[in-house]
Amino acid sequence: MLDINYINELLQEGKSVKDIRTILQIGEKSFQKQIRKMNYKYNQKIRRYEPIGEVLDNPMTNYSSNNNKPVKNENRADFLTIKEKDTIQFLDENIDLIKQLLNNYKATTSHNNSDIVINLINDKKLNPKPKSVRINEYVWRDWLEFTKDLPFSKADLISQALIEFIERHKSTHNDKKDL
């Protein structure tokens, strides 16, 4: 396997890629194949090989102000592959949607090993208004105690409870209407 740091040193000394292949006694196709396998490409602007992908925090392609030569860094973990770069770009472009999905997931998923699942259609675009309903005081107190440690809003819990009540009694109610 080729030593990319050695190759870059020779390039900085003014040697051409052809000279380096001669020094290393390697053919052009074999040399290029090994360079690609190491995930590097030649940058003509700075006359050196650099990793394919974007550099995160790597001084290898930055020039030191005092000697105008690139600073060596042999740690490949500082470089991103093209796939990693694309993944980060996708996450960056969709961060708000990802946060919303996670918040919705957290709001609709039980965290207390209970079987509560909130399955509601998001009605925020309808600009919902507060509703007033009279509830038996004893039931309300029990409700407050029951819901105090749950990770769901009371509005979502009441809405889900109403949906479940409707579903459970829908067929019985419709049968009685038909009589």
N, CA, C and O of each residue as an XYZ file, in Angstrom:
716
protein
N       0.848     -1.177      0.000
C       0.000      0.000      0.000
C       0.893      1.239      0.000
O       1.933      1.281      0.657
N       0.460      2.228     -0.745
C       1.227      3.465     -0.873
C       1.130      4.299      0.401
O       0.139      4.228      1.128
N       2.164      5.084      0.661
C       2.176      6.008      1.795
C       1.838      7.392      1.253
O       2.687      8.056      0.658
N       0.614      7.818      1.459
C       0.139      9.083      0.893
C       0.907     10.275      1.440
O       1.118     11.255      0.726
N       1.325     10.206      2.693
C       2.092     11.314      3.275
C       3.447     11.463      2.585
O       3.891     12.579      2.316
N       4.102     10.336      2.302
C       5.385     10.359      1.599
C       5.208     10.926      0.190
O       6.015     11.732     -0.272
N       4.142     10.494     -0.485
C       3.859     10.974     -1.844
C       3.638     12.485     -1.825
O       4.158     13.202     -2.680
N       2.867     12.969     -0.851
C       2.613     14.408     -0.757
C       3.887     15.193     -0.424
O       4.059     16.317     -0.896
N       4.771     14.616      0.375
C       6.053     15.272      0.666
C       6.872     15.435     -0.611
O       7.463     16.486     -0.856
N       6.897     14.366     -1.426
C       7.641     14.426     -2.690
C       7.035     15.473     -3.626
O       7.757     16.192     -4.317
N       5.705     15.550     -3.643
C       5.040     16.563     -4.475
C       5.415     17.969     -4.010
O       5.648     18.851     -4.836
N       5.475     18.185     -2.697
C       5.839     19.503     -2.152
C       7.294     19.858     -2.452
O       7.656     21.032     -2.522
N       8.120     18.831     -2.627
C       9.518     19.069     -2.985
C       9.665     19.427     -4.462
O      10.755     19.767     -4.921
N       8.536     19.347     -5.214
C       8.576     19.735     -6.620
C       8.574     18.566     -7.587
O       8.595     18.775     -8.800
N       8.549     17.345     -7.081
C       8.531     16.174     -7.966
C       7.153     16.040     -8.616
O       6.137     16.411     -8.028
N       7.136     15.506     -9.837
C       5.874     15.262    -10.535
C       5.348     13.885    -10.144
O       6.071     13.074     -9.565
N       4.102     13.636    -10.463
C       3.506     12.320    -10.183
C       4.259     11.244    -10.951
O       4.462     10.142    -10.443
N       4.673     11.560    -12.174
C       5.448     10.601    -12.977
C       6.781     10.288    -12.282
O       7.194      9.130    -12.225
N       7.456     11.327    -11.752
C       8.715     11.113    -11.013
C       8.482     10.208     -9.805
O       9.278      9.314     -9.519
N       7.381     10.457     -9.105
C       7.075      9.675     -7.896
C       6.810      8.219     -8.251
O       7.253      7.315     -7.542
N       6.085      7.986     -9.354
C       5.827      6.597     -9.780
C       7.143      5.900    -10.112
O       7.313      4.715     -9.827
N       8.068      6.638    -10.713
C       9.386      6.079    -11.034
C      10.137      5.737     -9.748
O      10.727      4.662     -9.638
N      10.114      6.643     -8.784
C      10.789      6.403     -7.496
C      10.192      5.174     -6.807
O      10.916      4.348     -6.251
N       8.864      5.067     -6.854
C       8.180      3.946     -6.183
C       8.183      2.669     -7.030
O       7.779      1.605     -6.562
N       8.639      2.786     -8.268
C       8.677      1.664     -9.206
C       7.298      1.017     -9.352
O       7.113     -0.178     -9.119
N       6.350      1.850     -9.744
C       4.974      1.389     -9.903
C       4.400      1.991    -11.181
O       4.693      3.137    -11.521
N       3.592      1.224    -11.877
C       2.972      1.680    -13.108
C       1.842      2.658    -12.846
O       1.307      2.744    -11.740
N       1.492      3.401    -13.903
C       0.470      4.442    -13.769
C      -0.880      3.868    -13.334
O      -1.495      4.385    -12.401
N      -1.344      2.816    -13.992
C      -2.658      2.247    -13.659
C      -2.681      1.696    -12.241
O      -3.648      1.908    -11.509
N      -1.637      0.999    -11.851
C      -1.562      0.441    -10.504
C      -1.528      1.553     -9.461
O      -2.173      1.457     -8.417
N      -0.766      2.616     -9.755
C      -0.664      3.760     -8.850
C      -2.040      4.407     -8.657
O      -2.472      4.631     -7.527
N      -2.720      4.703     -9.761
C      -4.040      5.339     -9.688
C      -5.057      4.452     -8.970
O      -5.887      4.946     -8.208
N      -4.989      3.152     -9.214
C      -5.906      2.215     -8.564
C      -5.713      2.232     -7.040
O      -6.688      2.245     -6.288
N      -4.470      2.230     -6.598
C      -4.193      2.246     -5.162
C      -4.611      3.581     -4.530
O      -5.110      3.613     -3.405
N      -4.404      4.665     -5.256
C      -4.817      5.986     -4.755
C      -6.338      6.014     -4.577
O      -6.837      6.476     -3.551
N      -7.070      5.519     -5.579
C      -8.542      5.484     -5.483
C      -8.992      4.573     -4.344
O      -9.930      4.896     -3.616
N      -8.316      3.433     -4.194
C      -8.663      2.485     -3.137
C      -8.483      3.116     -1.755
O      -9.220      2.797     -0.822
N      -7.515      3.999     -1.631
C      -7.272      4.699     -0.360
C      -8.226      5.888     -0.198
O      -8.193      6.581      0.819
N      -9.085      6.120     -1.217
C     -10.088      7.191     -1.187
C      -9.441      8.582     -1.232
O      -9.848      9.490     -0.507
N      -8.420      8.734     -2.103
C      -7.736     10.006     -2.298
C      -7.862     10.432     -3.753
O      -8.114      9.614     -4.638
N      -7.680     11.740     -3.985
C      -7.619     12.272     -5.348
C      -6.600     13.399     -5.371
O      -6.282     13.988     -4.338
N      -6.097     13.688     -6.557
C      -5.086     14.722     -6.712
C      -5.756     16.081     -6.832
O      -6.683     16.258     -7.623
N      -5.281     17.044     -6.041
C      -5.765     18.420     -6.101
C      -4.684     19.255     -6.780
O      -3.628     19.512     -6.202
N      -4.961     19.674     -8.011
C      -3.958     20.406     -8.790
C      -3.654     21.786     -8.208
O      -2.537     22.283     -8.355
N      -4.629     22.408     -7.553
C      -4.418     23.747     -7.002
C      -3.311     23.762     -5.955
O      -2.498     24.685     -5.910
N      -3.289     22.739     -5.120
C      -2.290     22.716     -4.041
C      -1.219     21.661     -4.270
O      -0.349     21.449     -3.425
N      -1.292     20.994     -5.435
C      -0.297     19.977     -5.820
C      -0.082     18.928     -4.746
O       1.029     18.735     -4.254
N      -1.181     18.244     -4.389
C      -1.073     17.157     -3.412
C      -2.335     16.289     -3.486
O      -3.367     16.704     -4.013
N      -2.220     15.085     -2.946
C      -3.363     14.185     -2.864
C      -4.114     14.482     -1.572
O      -3.509     14.675     -0.517
N      -5.434     14.515     -1.670
C      -6.260     14.727     -0.487
C      -7.437     13.752     -0.524
O      -7.799     13.249     -1.588
N      -8.018     13.495      0.618
C      -9.107     12.519      0.665
C     -10.321     12.990     -0.125
O     -10.609     14.185     -0.199
N     -11.013     12.045     -0.703
C     -12.252     12.356     -1.403
C     -13.292     12.626     -0.331
O     -13.410     11.858      0.624
N     -14.039     13.695     -0.474
C     -15.003     14.098      0.545
C     -14.529     15.392      1.163
O     -13.471     15.919      0.818
N     -15.312     15.880      2.059
C     -15.021     17.175      2.666
C     -14.173     17.005      3.909
O     -14.321     16.026      4.640
N     -13.299     17.939      4.148
C     -12.445     17.919      5.328
C     -13.173     18.625      6.453
O     -13.656     19.742      6.268
N     -13.263     17.991      7.628
C     -13.916     18.609      8.783
C     -12.992     19.593      9.469
O     -13.156     20.806      9.338
N     -12.044     19.081     10.183
C     -11.147     19.944     10.940
C      -9.748     19.399     10.745
O      -9.132     18.904     11.689
N      -9.252     19.486      9.541
C      -7.984     18.860      9.222
C      -7.009     19.898      8.689
O      -7.260     20.515      7.653
N      -5.921     20.090      9.378
C      -4.962     21.067      8.903
C      -4.164     20.614      7.686
O      -3.355     21.388      7.175
N      -4.362     19.388      7.204
C      -3.566     18.896      6.085
C      -3.720     19.791      4.859
O      -2.739     20.042      4.159
N      -4.924     20.275      4.586
C      -5.120     21.109      3.406
C      -5.068     22.589      3.745
O      -5.227     23.429      2.859
N      -4.851     22.923      5.000
C      -4.680     24.313      5.384
C      -3.194     24.621      5.432
O      -2.381     23.769      5.789
N      -2.856     25.826      5.074
C      -1.456     26.191      5.064
C      -1.100     26.936      6.340
O      -1.848     27.791      6.814
N       0.024     26.602      6.866
C       0.532     27.294      8.044
C       0.962     28.690      7.620
O       1.572     28.862      6.565
N       0.647     29.682      8.435
C       0.945     31.067      8.060
C       2.439     31.366      8.078
O       2.889     32.275      7.381
N       3.218     30.622      8.859
C       4.627     30.968      8.985
C       5.522     30.358      7.906
O       6.554     30.943      7.581
N       5.163     29.202      7.341
C       6.064     28.623      6.337
C       5.379     28.316      5.005
O       6.015     27.796      4.087
N       4.082     28.636      4.893
C       3.317     28.455      3.663
C       3.354     27.025      3.137
O       3.226     26.803      1.933
N       3.528     26.057      4.028
C       3.487     24.644      3.648
C       2.328     23.979      4.381
O       1.990     24.368      5.499
N       1.716     22.969      3.745
C       0.626     22.278      4.434
C       1.138     21.583      5.691
O       2.259     21.075      5.731
N       0.302     21.574      6.698
C       0.642     20.899      7.952
C       0.201     19.444      7.828
O      -0.912     19.175      7.374
N       1.046     18.514      8.220
C       0.729     17.093      8.114
C      -0.304     16.674      9.144
O      -0.326     17.173     10.269
N      -1.152     15.756      8.737
C      -2.074     15.108      9.669
C      -2.294     13.706      9.149
O      -2.817     13.526      8.050
N      -1.910     12.729      9.908
C      -1.992     11.348      9.446
C      -3.262     10.643      9.905
O      -3.414      9.443      9.676
N      -4.168     11.357     10.543
C      -5.384     10.748     11.073
C      -6.500     10.797     10.034
O      -7.038     11.870      9.762
N      -6.855      9.666      9.457
C      -7.905      9.590      8.436
C      -9.290      9.815      9.025
O     -10.232     10.055      8.270
N      -9.451      9.746     10.338
C     -10.759      9.944     10.958
C     -11.235     11.387     10.813
O     -12.406     11.679     11.057
N     -10.337     12.290     10.419
C     -10.709     13.691     10.262
C     -11.438     13.958      8.949
O     -11.920     15.072      8.746
N     -11.536     12.992      8.064
C     -12.106     13.202      6.756
C     -13.469     12.537      6.631
O     -13.722     11.484      7.216
N     -14.335     13.173      5.858
C     -15.646     12.609      5.578
C     -15.656     11.999      4.188
O     -15.087     12.564      3.255
N     -16.296     10.852      4.046
C     -16.492     10.288      2.718
C     -17.645     11.039      2.050
O     -18.364     11.796      2.703
N     -17.810     10.828      0.773
C     -18.888     11.479      0.035
C     -20.237     11.071      0.617
O     -21.127     11.908      0.764
N     -20.392      9.802      0.946
C     -21.652      9.317      1.523
C     -21.926      9.989      2.867
O     -23.062     10.377      3.143
N     -20.904     10.130      3.697
C     -21.076     10.788      4.993
C     -21.432     12.266      4.799
O     -22.270     12.807      5.520
N     -20.800     12.904      3.834
C     -21.087     14.306      3.528
C     -22.541     14.457      3.085
O     -23.232     15.371      3.534
N     -23.012     13.563      2.203
C     -24.394     13.603      1.733
C     -25.373     13.376      2.881
O     -26.423     14.016      2.948
N     -25.023     12.461      3.782
C     -25.889     12.172      4.928
C     -26.006     13.395      5.826
O     -27.103     13.738      6.267
N     -24.896     14.048      6.096
C     -24.912     15.249      6.945
C     -25.706     16.362      6.271
O     -26.460     17.076      6.931
N     -25.539     16.509      4.975
C     -26.287     17.537      4.243
C     -27.785     17.249      4.310
O     -28.581     18.162      4.529
N     -28.176     15.980      4.122
C     -29.590     15.596      4.210
C     -30.147     15.910      5.596
O     -31.232     16.478      5.721
N     -29.394     15.535      6.641
C     -29.844     15.803      8.010
C     -29.973     17.303      8.253
O     -30.937     17.748      8.877
N     -29.016     18.081      7.768
C     -29.050     19.517      7.950
C     -30.269     20.135      7.255
O     -30.923     21.017      7.811
N     -30.568     19.672      6.044
C     -31.697     20.207      5.289
C     -33.038     19.823      5.898
O     -34.031     20.525      5.708
N     -33.072     18.709      6.630
C     -34.337     18.199      7.152
C     -34.422     18.216      8.669
O     -35.267     17.529      9.242
N     -33.571     18.984      9.330
C     -33.501     18.949     10.785
C     -34.818     19.338     11.446
O     -35.207     18.726     12.441
N     -35.510     20.341     10.914
C     -36.778     20.758     11.522
C     -37.830     19.665     11.416
O     -38.566     19.413     12.369
N     -37.902     19.016     10.260
C     -38.852     17.922     10.077
C     -38.503     16.739     10.981
O     -39.393     16.119     11.563
N     -37.226     16.428     11.096
C     -36.785     15.330     11.963
C     -37.142     15.619     13.410
O     -37.612     14.732     14.123
N     -36.922     16.862     13.853
C     -37.293     17.241     15.221
C     -38.794     17.091     15.439
O     -39.227     16.583     16.473
N     -39.586     17.534     14.463
C     -41.044     17.423     14.576
C     -41.477     15.962     14.650
O     -42.330     15.600     15.460
N     -40.881     15.124     13.795
C     -41.215     13.698     13.827
C     -40.850     13.063     15.167
O     -41.611     12.258     15.704
N     -39.691     13.422     15.701
C     -39.289     12.888     17.005
C     -40.215     13.361     18.114
O     -40.581     12.583     18.995
N     -40.595     14.634     18.075
C     -41.523     15.142     19.088
C     -42.874     14.450     18.989
O     -43.470     14.098     20.007
N     -43.364     14.253     17.756
C     -44.626     13.528     17.575
C     -44.502     12.095     18.073
O     -45.414     11.570     18.712
N     -43.369     11.464     17.776
C     -43.144     10.096     18.237
C     -43.140     10.034     19.761
O     -43.775      9.169     20.364
N     -42.410     10.970     20.371
C     -42.356     10.987     21.835
C     -43.733     11.239     22.433
O     -44.088     10.656     23.457
N     -44.500     12.103     21.795
C     -45.829     12.429     22.312
C     -46.823     11.296     22.137
O     -47.813     11.218     22.863
N     -46.565     10.415     21.175
C     -47.532      9.343     20.908
C     -47.029      7.971     21.324
O     -47.663      6.960     21.025
N     -45.920      7.930     21.997
C     -45.350      6.656     22.412
C     -45.262      6.622     23.928
O     -44.826      7.584     24.559
N     -45.670      5.528     24.490
C     -45.654      5.386     25.941
C     -44.228      5.278     26.445
O     -43.415      4.547     25.879
N     -43.926      6.006     27.510
C     -42.613      5.943     28.131
C     -42.680      5.286     29.511
O     -41.653      5.122     30.169
N     -43.870      4.915     29.945
C     -44.044      4.361     31.295
C     -44.466      2.899     31.263
O     -45.074      2.409     32.214
N     -44.153      2.204     30.189
C     -44.528      0.803     30.020
C     -46.028      0.590     30.116
O     -46.470     -0.526     30.388
N     -46.819      1.626     29.901
C     -48.265      1.448     29.856
C     -48.645      1.223     28.401
O     -47.804      1.323     27.507
N     -49.897      0.923     28.171
C     -50.322      0.647     26.801
C     -51.001      1.856     26.167
O     -51.783      1.698     25.229
N     -50.722      3.042     26.653
C     -51.329      4.253     26.108
C     -50.638      4.614     24.798
O     -49.416      4.750     24.738
N     -51.438      4.763     23.765
C     -50.936      5.216     22.469
C     -51.877      6.302     21.976
O     -53.088      6.094     21.909
N     -51.340      7.430     21.640
C     -52.125      8.539     21.099
C     -52.023      8.462     19.585
O     -50.933      8.513     19.014
N     -53.175      8.338     18.949
C     -53.200      8.220     17.493
C     -54.187      9.248     16.962
O     -55.332      8.917     16.656
N     -53.744     10.486     16.853
C     -54.599     11.590     16.437
C     -54.081     12.219     15.154
O     -52.880     12.212     14.883
N     -54.996     12.759     14.375
C     -54.617     13.544     13.205
C     -54.253     14.934     13.710
O     -54.984     15.516     14.512
N     -53.134     15.464     13.249
C     -52.682     16.783     13.680
C     -53.677     17.838     13.189
O     -53.894     17.992     11.987
N     -54.278     18.562     14.142
C     -55.290     19.561     13.791
C     -54.799     20.993     13.937
O     -55.603     21.925     13.917
N     -53.494     21.179     14.084
C     -52.943     22.529     14.314
C     -53.276     23.492     13.174
O     -53.468     24.685     13.408
N     -53.344     22.983     11.947
C     -53.631     23.866     10.812
C     -55.072     24.375     10.834
O     -55.390     25.350     10.154
N     -55.949     23.727     11.610
C     -57.339     24.168     11.729
C     -57.509     25.241     12.800
O     -58.607     25.760     13.002
N     -56.411     25.568     13.487
C     -56.428     26.561     14.555
C     -57.514     26.231     15.592
O     -58.466     26.992     15.760
N     -57.364     25.101     16.281
C     -58.414     24.654     17.206
C     -58.632     25.639     18.361
O     -57.693     26.263     18.856
N     -59.871     25.756     18.763
C     -60.256     26.642     19.856
C     -60.477     25.804     21.123
O     -60.812     24.623     21.032
N     -60.292     26.407     22.295
C     -60.554     25.676     23.550
C     -62.029     25.270     23.637
O     -62.913     25.971     23.144
N     -62.268     24.133     24.269
C     -63.632     23.617     24.447
C     -63.937     23.585     25.942
O     -63.055     23.331     26.763
N     -65.183     23.842     26.278
C     -65.607     23.750     27.676
C     -66.541     22.572     27.829
O     -67.509     22.434     27.081
N     -66.252     21.725     28.796
C     -67.082     20.552     29.064
C     -67.169     20.407     30.577
O     -66.169     20.568     31.277
N     -68.341     20.109     31.074
C     -68.495     19.852     32.513
C     -68.183     18.384     32.762
O     -68.690     17.492     32.082
N     -67.337     18.166     33.751
C     -66.927     16.806     34.092
C     -67.191     16.591     35.573
O     -66.969     17.482     36.392
N     -67.655     15.425     35.898
C     -67.871     15.062     37.294
C     -66.608     15.369     38.078
O     -65.518     14.986     37.653
N     -66.724     16.056     39.222
C     -65.567     16.506     39.996
C     -64.710     15.340     40.465
O     -63.484     15.442     40.453
N     -65.321     14.233     40.878
C     -64.554     13.074     41.349
C     -63.789     12.422     40.189
O     -62.645     11.996     40.349
N     -64.424     12.353     39.049
C     -63.752     11.808     37.867
C     -62.585     12.714     37.487
O     -61.504     12.224     37.161
N     -62.792     14.046     37.527
C     -61.738     14.987     37.178
C     -60.538     14.863     38.105
O     -59.399     14.887     37.640
N     -60.771     14.733     39.399
C     -59.678     14.579     40.361
C     -58.890     13.296     40.092
O     -57.659     13.285     40.108
N     -59.636     12.219     39.845
C     -58.959     10.949     39.508
C     -58.149     11.103     38.219
O     -57.035     10.591     38.112
N     -58.715     11.808     37.254
C     -58.047     12.057     35.972
C     -56.740     12.825     36.171
O     -55.708     12.462     35.608
N     -56.792     13.865     36.959
C     -55.591     14.665     37.233
C     -54.511     13.817     37.889
O     -53.336     13.917     37.535
N     -54.906     12.993     38.834
C     -53.938     12.118     39.512
C     -53.351     11.094     38.532
O     -52.145     10.843     38.524
N     -54.221     10.514     37.716
C     -53.793      9.498     36.755
C     -52.820     10.069     35.715
O     -51.865      9.395     35.327
N     -53.053     11.288     35.270
C     -52.279     11.854     34.161
C     -51.071     12.672     34.587
O     -50.315     13.120     33.725
N     -50.860     12.884     35.874
C     -49.814     13.818     36.306
C     -48.408     13.415     35.869
O     -47.574     14.293     35.649
N     -48.112     12.121     35.736
C     -46.766     11.679     35.352
C     -46.683     11.168     33.915
O     -45.650     10.640     33.505
N     -47.745     11.320     33.164
C     -47.734     10.850     31.779
C     -47.095     11.901     30.869
O     -47.237     13.101     31.105
N     -46.398     11.448     29.839
C     -45.714     12.392     28.950
C     -46.617     12.977     27.860
O     -46.119     13.524     26.875
N     -47.939     12.867     28.026
C     -48.878     13.334     27.014
C     -49.623     14.562     27.520
O     -49.745     14.766     28.728
N     -50.122     15.378     26.597
C     -50.948     16.515     27.006
C     -52.327     15.993     27.391
O     -52.779     14.962     26.895
N     -52.977     16.717     28.275
C     -54.333     16.327     28.698
C     -55.297     16.387     27.518
O     -56.199     15.557     27.403
N     -55.104     17.372     26.640
C     -55.965     17.488     25.453
C     -55.845     16.248     24.570
O     -56.849     15.724     24.088
N     -54.608     15.777     24.359
C     -54.414     14.578     23.533
C     -54.997     13.340     24.215
O     -55.599     12.491     23.558
N     -54.818     13.240     25.530
C     -55.363     12.086     26.258
C     -56.891     12.073     26.216
O     -57.496     11.024     25.996
N     -57.509     13.221     26.424
C     -58.978     13.288     26.375
C     -59.470     12.980     24.968
O     -60.438     12.240     24.794
N     -58.800     13.550     23.957
C     -59.192     13.286     22.562
C     -59.087     11.800     22.240
O     -59.987     11.234     21.620
N     -57.986     11.162     22.660
C     -57.804      9.732     22.402
C     -58.857      8.915     23.150
O     -59.383      7.943     22.608
N     -59.167      9.298     24.385
C     -60.190      8.587     25.160
C     -61.548      8.687     24.468
O     -62.299      7.712     24.427
N     -61.864      9.868     23.921
C     -63.134     10.031     23.206
C     -63.165      9.179     21.937
O     -64.186      8.567     21.624
N     -62.057      9.139     21.212
C     -61.996      8.288     20.010
C     -62.229      6.824     20.373
O     -63.013      6.135     19.720
N     -61.554      6.358     21.406
C     -61.707      4.958     21.818
C     -63.137      4.670     22.276
O     -63.667      3.594     22.002
N     -63.759      5.615     22.966
C     -65.152      5.444     23.394
C     -66.073      5.348     22.179
O     -66.943      4.480     22.107
N     -65.863      6.258     21.225
C     -66.682      6.250     20.007
C     -66.518      4.928     19.265
O     -67.509      4.311     18.875
N     -65.282      4.490     19.068
C     -65.030      3.241     18.347
C     -65.666      2.043     19.056
O     -66.239      1.164     18.412
N     -65.560      2.016     20.376
C     -66.088      0.892     21.150
C     -67.612      0.832     21.074
O     -68.192     -0.254     21.111
N     -68.257      1.981     20.968
C     -69.721      2.004     21.039
C     -70.395      2.378     19.722
O     -71.621      2.483     19.669
N     -69.638      2.575     18.688
C     -70.186      3.007     17.405
C     -71.193      2.003     16.838
O     -72.297      2.386     16.452
N     -70.823      0.738     16.787
C     -71.721     -0.249     16.179
C     -72.992     -0.424     17.006
O     -74.068     -0.591     16.431
N     -72.904     -0.391     18.316
C     -74.089     -0.535     19.174
C     -75.012      0.654     18.971
O     -76.228      0.488     18.871
N     -74.448      1.841     18.910
C     -75.234      3.061     18.727
C     -75.919      3.050     17.359
O     -77.093      3.410     17.263
N     -75.215      2.646     16.305
C     -75.795      2.599     14.959
C     -76.887      1.561     14.866
O     -77.880      1.772     14.169
N     -76.724      0.416     15.571
C     -77.765     -0.614     15.559
C     -79.040     -0.102     16.182
O     -80.125     -0.402     15.685
N     -78.945      0.665     17.258
C     -80.133      1.197     17.935
C     -80.823      2.257     17.091
O     -82.045      2.388     17.147
N     -80.048      3.028     16.297
C     -80.628      4.045     15.424
C     -81.474      3.406     14.330
O     -82.477      3.978     13.903
N     -81.074      2.231     13.879
C     -81.762      1.557     12.791
C     -83.114      0.984     13.218
O     -83.934      0.686     12.349
N     -83.382      0.817     14.510
C     -84.626      0.232     14.989
C     -85.760      1.166     14.878
O     -86.883      0.819     15.243
